[in-house]
Amino acid sequence: MTSVKILKQLPQLFRYADVEKYTGNANVFLTRAMKKGLIGRIAKGVYVNEFLKNKPDIEEVACFLRTPSYISCEWALNRHGLILQSPMVCTVLTLSTAVGLSRNLRYGGITIEFSHIAARLFTGFEIRAGFNLALPEKALLDTIYLRKAIPFRDELNLDILDRRRFDLMADLYPVQTRKLAHELLF
């Protein structure tokens, strides 16, 4: 099978194992395709199919790198219009423990940050095309929980929040997070 035929078969984002299905020597194929600029390496064993011309969104890449996962914190707050500032860090919450500063990576000028979250808090997100995005209430609670502070207190557009849903979701979090969330709304 030719390189072009293989690249047409591969999705926009793919893993090393996907290439092994089409060729006897994935290493040779990947090395040659990268030299020709047909694919790009995002992380070890994860590639973008440049041949397809469409660049994946940062959210798609972030959620592809760790599964299960969802986009939250400042990135999701901005996407929902709770804050106007454009963050330079896309926070991905995951059940995976492969997180921390050394696991962060850059893609398209944005830092993708992975944070572990307990299974009981792994809820409150909606499925979008190619990624999962925290609901506005969940994104705010996740930010308070992870940052141990209320983010952008003076700039938050709280009118967007569903107060009932916010209260229900807040009950899942530790006492300190609930206190800060209550302080924010009252």
N, C-alpha and C positions, 0 to 999 in steps of 0.2 A: 504494500500500500504506500502511495507517495505521501510526502509531508503535507501537501495541500489537502489531500483526502482525509488524512488523520486530523488536521486542524479543523476541517469542516465538521467532523464528528464530535470534537471536543467542545464542551460548553465554555462560556466566557471565563469562568473560574474553574480550575481543575486541580487535581492532586496527581502526584507521581503515579499512584495506583491506577488512575484513569488511563494514563498513557500506556501502561503495561498491557492493557487489554487490546491495543492496536498494533503494537510493535514488539519484536523479540528483544530489543535492547533499548529500554527507555532512556538510559543515560546518554547514549549516542544521539538519539532523536532530540532530547531536550537541549543538549549542548549545541547541536547544529542549529536548531530552531532559535535559540537565544542569540547565537552569533549573527543570524540573519535578521534579527529583530522581529521575528514572528510571534514570540512569546516573551513574557517578562516574569521574573521570579519575584514573588511577594515575600515569601518566607520559605524556610526549608520544606521542600515537598509540596509547595503551593504556588501555582502559576496563574497568570492571566493570559488569555488567548488574544494577542494583539492582532492576529490575522482577521478577527471578526470586526475590527475597527471600533466597536462600542466599548468605551471604558466603563467598568463597573463603578457604581457609586461607593463612596467610602463605607456606608452602612452595610452594603452587600458584602464587601470584602471583610469587614470586621466580624460579621456574624458567620461568615464562611470559615474563618480561621479558628473559631471555637464554637462548638455545638454541644449542648444547647446554649443559646445566649440571646440577649436582647440589648438594644441600645438604650442608654438611660443618662441620667444626670444632666449636665449643662447642655450636651448635644441635643437631647430630647426636649429639654426646656425651650431651647431656641427653635427647634422644629415645630413645637406647638404654640409658639408665640408668647410664652411666659417671660422670656428675656429677649432683648433685642441684640445683645452682643453675640457676635459669631465666635464660638469657641474654636480653639486650635487643637483641642483634645476631644476625641470621640471615645466615650467611656462605654465599654462593653461589660455587662454583668453576665457571669457564667457560673455554672455549677462546677466547672473544671477548677482544679487547684493549681493549674499551670498559669499563675499570674505573678504580678510583681513588676517592678521597674525594669528588670532585665528582660522581661517578656514583651514589653512595649515595642511597637514598631511604627515606622513612618510610611505613609502611603499618600501620594498626591499632596504633599506639604502638610499633612495632618498627622498627629500622633494618635495611634490607636492604643488605648489603655485598657487592660483586662483586669477586672476585679471579681473575686469570688463572692458569691452570695449564698446564704443558706437556702436549702430546698424549700423551707416554709415561706420564704420571701420571694421565691421564683414564680411570680405571678404578676398580673396587672399590666400586660403588654398586648399590643395588637399586631396581627400578622400583616405585613406590607409585602409588596413585590420584592422578594429576595432577602428580606430581613424582618426582624421583630423590633418594634419600637414601644417603649414604655408609654403608658397613658400619662397625661399631664400630671395627674395627682401622684402617680407612682414615681415618675421622674423626680418630682420635688421631694418626696419622702426618701427616695434612694440617695439623693444628693445630701440631704440633711443627715442621713444615717452614715454615709461614707465620709463626708467632710467634717462631721461633728459640729456643724454650724449652719445657719440659714444663709444660703447663697444670695447675693445681689438683693438684699432685703429692700433697699430703696427703689429698685428697678422692677421688681416682680409684678406682673400683671395677673393678680389673683382672681380677677373677674372670670377668667377662663375656667377655673376649677369648679368641679362638681363637689360641693362641700360634703354632701352625704357620702359619696364614694371616697373622698379624702379621709373622712373620719373612720370609715370601715377599714380602709387599707392601713391607716395609722395604728389600729389595734394590733396588727401583726408585728410591729416593731418594738424594740426595747424601750424602756421607760424614758430614757434620755431623749430619744428621737421623738417620742410622743409629746414630751414637754415642749421641745422646741417647735414642733408642728402646731401645738395648741397656742403657744406664744405668738406665732406668726399670724394666726387667724383671729386672735382676740386682743 
